[in-house]
């Protein structure tokens, strides 16, 4: 503990050390967040000087907005599929590149590559691949799956988003799983292998249980990123064809900034926040229960 | 036995190479096509260029306003990353070394705020800063990054500072260093590995961010690289050659940095997740 004499000196130290961070944090996150709650009870259109208090109207509006719930349902489906696939692929990759193989560093670097690039650029690259490259290859090789663009078909466009998301995030989660795998104590593994445990048994009985913390982190991160997907959505499909792939985050944006209904948009953002917070907290709570001590 | 596992290892190695190709191929395809004429791209997107169209690059460089977008991105990222690291390190240090109820609440509030998604804040944020005429300004954007980035940075620093022995600082104070001097001379150098981790995470985030800059920066000369890529692609959809070249230009700085700092980047992400 460090303490100083004199109220004024103490206050000055506090201001120097915590002032800038707390001021920025308060004015960028806390005040807009609270003001956002207030906005959900008003009907501001983005232009008028005043906004009127409309009570619970916006929240009733959220429940009546079928497009919101449709895109929310689709987002849930997207999140579920991408979380499962991303983590499965990431874990397999991590397991494969920690076996002491030649050139593992190169493999890691390659798998991580997509995470260096923003969703906007990745979306445009894959738009080109889906619209030109795969269609070209599909027609050349008579593969009906690829002979028309995935992005022109509502169901396939949804899967195109999933493919790109998994491709992008698997490398990131892989890095976290590698860290987890390297933290599995060597002596426990040795003891098990002396006792005659097979590779598969060691994986199921020792490695996976000790990796629960990594799984918690990765599922938490992929859940959050999944729910908030925006950049990729905008650049790969821009919500199309016919709004069929408009995820909830993009819907909120359109509601507020394009339809100019800020009150309703903010109410939807707030409902989204509550649902996402509840889902991630439940996930962390239940996975913590699975954790074991090494 | 040994022979069999060798074959098995060979199969695994080849499988990994195939997966690796899946991960890297989109980038290779992009680079190859960026040198082709539009007609060659649409008629055979998988073929190699017959003649190199450097015009694509000249065209994209010009139309994207590459120099301005690149320098905007560079300024915003460097200033944002440095300021987040500096302020967050000071705050975390203060929280760890002054264990009062108030500091515990403040720390808890920052950690709890991490689950607030940006989408729940963006509308009031634009409204408040718009009414104060603080939009369309790079420094407002940097300031916002400090606000959004500090919770995670404070959290990571907080975990690390707890493990530093207090004696180091006490000795410095005894020798007549002030608080601020002690922090800059003794604490900050010790925090270097954590600073690298936090900087890597923040560079990846700020350099590539799209939604926040798109809301804050409205005029074209303020645009960052992701923003100018977006507008360039959106208004230029017929001619693939320059589009591909534009995307390569956006990728290029990242690829160059990755080539040299690959080890630190992957390590930073690793450390950031373990906390």
Interface residues (C-beta under 8 A of the other chain):
Chain A: X1 X2 X3 X4 X13 X14 X16 X17 X18 X20 X21 X22 X24 X25 X26 X27 X28 X29 X30 X31 X32 X33 X35 X36 X39 X44 X93 X96 X97 X99 X101 X102 X106 X107 X108 X109 X110 X111 X112 X113 X114 X115 X116 X117 X118 X119 X120 X121 X124 X125 X126 X128 X129 X132 X133 X136 X137 X167 X171 X172 X175 X176 X178 X179 X183 X214 X217 X218 X221 X224 X227 X228 X230 X231 X234 X235 X249 X252 X253 X256 X257 X262 X265 X266 X269 X270 X272 X273 X276 X277 X280 X281
Chain B: X9 X12 X13 X16 X19 X20 X22 X23 X24 X26 X27 X29 X30 X33 X41 X42 X44 X45 X46 X83 X87 X88 X90 X91 X93 X94 X95 X97 X98 X99 X106 X109 X110 X113 X115 X116 X117 X118 X119 X120 X121 X122 X123 X124 X125 X127 X128 X143 X144 X146 X147 X148 X150 X151 X154 X166 X169 X170 X173 X179 X180 X183 X204 X207 X208 X209 X210 X211 X215 X226 X229 X230 X233 X240 X243 X244 X247 X250 X251 X254 X255 X258 X262 X265 X266 X269 X270 X271 X273 X274
